[in-house]
Amino acid sequence: MEDLLKKLEAIHYRFKEVGQLIVDPEIIADMDRYVKLNKEYKDLEQVDQMYHRYKNVLDNILSSKQLLETEKDPEMREMAKMELDDLEQERPELEEEIKIMLIPKDPEDDKNVIIELRAGTGGDEACIFVEDVYRMYTMYFKERDWKVEVINSNEGGTKGYKEISMNVEGDGVYGTLKFESGVHRVQRVPETESQGRVHTSAITVAVLPEAEEVDVELNMTDVKRDTFRASGAGGQHVNKTESAIRLTHIPTGIVVECQDGRSQHKNLEKAITVLRSRLYQQELEKVNAERAEQRKSLVSTGDRSAKIRTYNYPQGRITDHRINKTMYNLSAFMNGDIQEMIDALKVAENAEKMKGEN
């Protein structure tokens, strides 16, 4: 308890200090520092409010105990005892909330992301499921008021997409979506199946934190650049001009394509962003692999070949294999109602982090 209060007090004093710094004219003149301090102030504000709430509970517990020691009046003693019981019940709940708040945040959590969906086993059916999952995510993003832009898409043979990638911008996007990386498996009767047999197909989802120039130094002399004509939908303009871009990062062999923009310049910009994010992800996976040796984590392995979730249409269920959570609202889930699953994954991850802290 004292240890928790000490941690909160240190944050409280830092919060006051940052509050004074962000009104300092010298700091305001230094835009980079001002933005960083403003963000820190916002992050600490919630913890500071919790500090006052917790301190208030502890002070009231103390005064109720003192009252019980000195007070002779039975009615006053009864009131003090009832208040003490309520406070003693509130305190451990509050302490659990505080412990979760004090878990160090991953620095990547506030970043925007690039999401890549790719058809795996299952042919046309996998391509159709890529489109279904793409629709599921875009409906969820709309609900969150996040901005989405398709970077690249490659259509399937008859329907759907072999692959589609998009850029997602908003508050805490990576922190919310990072648990979606992995293999998503679907079990259902394909439209082309005349016998009514259930088939199993799979797609892979990769969620990459969008890297900024400060995160990754990309030397363009290491990059081979090709232009080509875009394929698929997009009208005559897209197909007639060589506006599509392919970048190959020679040291790592990473290949990025971007063909959804109308201008070659825009496609090049987007392709560079994706390449930088892929390189950043590689570095992150190295760091996370080292962390994974120290503690078990849902996201630290970075293993995108791991089967994370099954969507079973005949039973109307979704099962997340990492936390053994099953939900029976498949129709709503595929319409973007995925928050409950995301929250459950966050809770499980925080529980693992707290074990690691102890």
N, C-alpha and C positions, 0 to 999 in steps of 0.2 A: 504493500500500500504506500509506504513512504517513498519507495523507489519510483512508483508510478507518479506520485505527486511531484517529486524532484524533476522527473523528465518533463512533466507538464509545465512546471515553473520555468524551466530553461526555455521552453518553446514560447511561453508567455512573454518573457523578457526579450527574446529575439523578435517576436511579433511587434512589441512596442518600439524596438530599435528600428526595424524595417519601416514601420509607420512614420517615424521621424525622417528617415532617409529619403522616402519617396516624395517628400515635400521640399527637400533641399534643392535650391536652384541649380547647383553644380551637377547633382545627380540627374535632374530633369534634362539638362543640356547633353548628357551622355546617354543617347537613346538606347544603346545596347544594354547598359547597366540598369537603366530605368525600367525597361521591359522585363528583365530578369527579376528585379526586386519587386515589381508589381505582381508578377506571377507568384513569387514566394509569399508575398503578403496575402494573396488570395488563398493559397494552399494552407497557410498557418491560421487563417481566420477561424475556420471551423474547429480546429484543435483548441484555439484560445477560448472559444465559446464553451467548449466541453470542460476546459480547465476551471472556468468560473462556476459551472454547474456542479462539478465534482467537489470543488472546494466548499461550496455552499452546503452540500450534503454532509461532508465531513464536519464542518463547523456546527451544523444543526445536531448531528449525532452527539458531539461533545457537550453542547449546551443542554440537550435532553438528559444525558447521563448525569451532568452536574445538578440539574433540577431534581432528578430522582434521589440524589444523595442528600439534598438539603430540604426539599419540600416536605411538609407534614400533612398538608391538606389532601385527603384521599381523592377528591375530584381532579385536582391539578396533577396529582401523581398518575392517575389513570390516563389523563390526556397526554402527559409526557411519555408514558409507556406506549400508548398507541402510535404516537408520532415516531418514537424510536423504532418500533417494529416495522413501520412503513419504510423508514430510512434505511434500516438494516437490510431490508428486502431490495430496495432500489440500488444500494451500493454495489453488490457484485455484478448486477446487470450492466450498470454504468461502466464498471471496470473492464468487462468483456468488450464493450463498445470501444473504449479507449485503447485497449490493446490492439484491436483491429486497425483503429485509426493510426496508431504509431508504427504499424508495419511499414518499413521503407517502401516507397512506391518505385516501380521500375521506371527509370528515366524515359524509356520509350513510350510509356503509356499514353502520353498526351499527343503523340505524333499522329499525323494523317497516315493512311495506308494505301497500298496497292494490293488488290485481291486478284488472284489468278485462279480461274476454274478450268480444269482439264478433264476431258472424258478419259476414263480408264478402260477396264474390261467391260464388255457388253455391247460393243458396236453402236448401232443407231440408238438403242435404248439409253446408253450412257450419254450420248449427245443430247437426247431429249431431257435427261435428268440434269445436265449442266444448265439448260435453259430454265428448268423448274427451280433450281437452287438460286440461279441468278435473279429470277423474279422474286423469290422468297426474300433474298437479301435487299433488293431494291425497295420492296414494300416496307421492310423494317427500317431502312435508311430514311424513307419518306416520313415515317412515324417519328423518327428522332430529329428530323429537320436537318439531315446531313446532305451535303452536296456530292453528287455522283457523276462521274464522266467516264464513258467507255474509252479505253486506250487502244485496245486491239481485239478483234474477234475473227474467228475462223469457223465458218459454218459447217455443220455436219452433212452427211451424204443426203439424207432425205429431210430431216428436221433437226432443230436444235443447233448446238455448237460443239465443235471439237474442242475449242478453247475460247475463253473470253476473259479479258482482264479489264479492271476498272480502278480508277482513283477515287478514294472516298475522303472527304474533308469534313471536319466537325470537332466537337469537344470530346476529348478522351477516346478517340476512335480505336487506336491500337489496343488500349487497355481493355476495351469492350470486346473486340473481335479476335484477339490473338488466340483464343481457345478454339477457333474454327479451323485452324490449320490441321490437315490430315486427310485420311480417306473417308469419304462419305459413301455408304453402301445403300443401295435401294433394292427392295424386294417387291416385285409387282408383276402383273400380267401385262406384257407389252401389247401395244395396239396391233402389232403385226402377228401376234400369236393366236392362231385359230383354235388350238386345243384348250385354251384357258389355263395353261401351265404358268406357274410363278417363276420368273427369271430373277437372277441376282446380277446386278451391274454395279459399277463403282466409278466414282469421280474423285479427283484430288482437289483440295482447296489449299491455296497458299496465301497467308496474310503477311505481307511484308511492311514493316514500318517505313514510311517514306523518308529517305535519307536526304539531308540537306548538304550543301557544299562543305560545311564545317565537319560533317560526320565522316565523309569519304572524299579523299583526294583522288579524283579521276583524271588520269593523264590521257588525253585524247590521242596521243601518238601510239598508245597501246590498243586503239580501237579501229577495227576495219569497218568501213561504212559502205553499204550498198543501197541503191534505190531500185525499186521495182514497181510494177503496176499492181494496184490493190485488186484483190479478188472479192467476189461476193457482192452483197447488196451495197448500194451507195450511189446509184445513178451513173449516168454516162461520164460525168466529170471524174469521179473517183477511178473508174476503170480505164480511162483513156490516157491519163497522165501518170508519170512515174513519181507519185507523191508518197508512196509507201517507203518506209525506212527499215533497214536491217542493220543492227550493230553487233559486231562480234568482238568481245573482249579477249584479245589474244592470250594474255597470261593465264586466264582461268577457263577460256573456252565458252563462257556464257554468251548466249545469243538472245537478242531482244528484237522483236518486230513491232512496228507500230504503223497501222494503215487506216485508222478510223477518221483521222482528221483530213480536211480537204487540202491543206497546204503542207508542202514538204518540210517547211521550217517548223511548223507546229508539231508535226510528227517527230521530227528530230529532237525537239525540246522534250517531248513526252518520253521518247525512247531513252534519252540520257537520264531522265528521272528514274525510269524503271531499272536501268542498268546500275545506276548508283545505289538504288535500294536493294537490288539483288546482291551486290558486293557487300553492302552494309549487313544484310541478313547473314551472309557467310561468316562475317566477323562475329556477329551476335551469337551464332550457333556454336562457334568455338568457345566463347565465354560461357554460354549456357551449359555446354557439355561439361565444363569444369565445375560449374555450380551444381550440376546434377549429381556429381560424385559426392558432394557434401550433403545434399538433401533431395528427397524425392519431390518431383514437381510435375504438374500437368503439362506445363509448357516448356520446361527447361531442356527436354531432350532434343527438341527441334526435328524430331523424326517424322517426316511428312508421309512416310510409307505406312505409318501405324493406322489401323482401322479405328476410327474414333466414334462413329455414329452409324446406326442402322435406321432406315426409314422403311417400315413394313406396311405396305398399303392394304393387304387383305385384313390385317388386324387393326389398322388405323393407329399404329403406334410408332413412336420414335424412342430409341434407346441410345443413351450415351454410355459407351463402354468404360470410360475412364472413371466415372463416378457411380456406375450402375443405376442410373436414373432412367426410368421409363415413363413416358407421358402418352396419353391416349387422345390427343387432340391434333392428329396429323393434318387434317384439312386446314385448321386455323394456323398451325405451325407453318405450313407451306404458303400461307398468305401473310407471312411476316411476323406472326405472334411467337417470337423466339426468346423474348426477354427472360422468362422464367428459367429456361435452360442456361442462359448466359449467367444469370444470377447464381444458380446452383453451382456452376463451375467456379465462379469467383469465390464463393463461400468455401468450397473444398480447397482451393488454392491457398486462401488465407489461413485455413486450419493447418495446412502443411507448413506454411511459412512460420506460423506461431510455434509449431513443434520444433522447428529449426532454431527459433530464437531462444527456446528454453534450454 
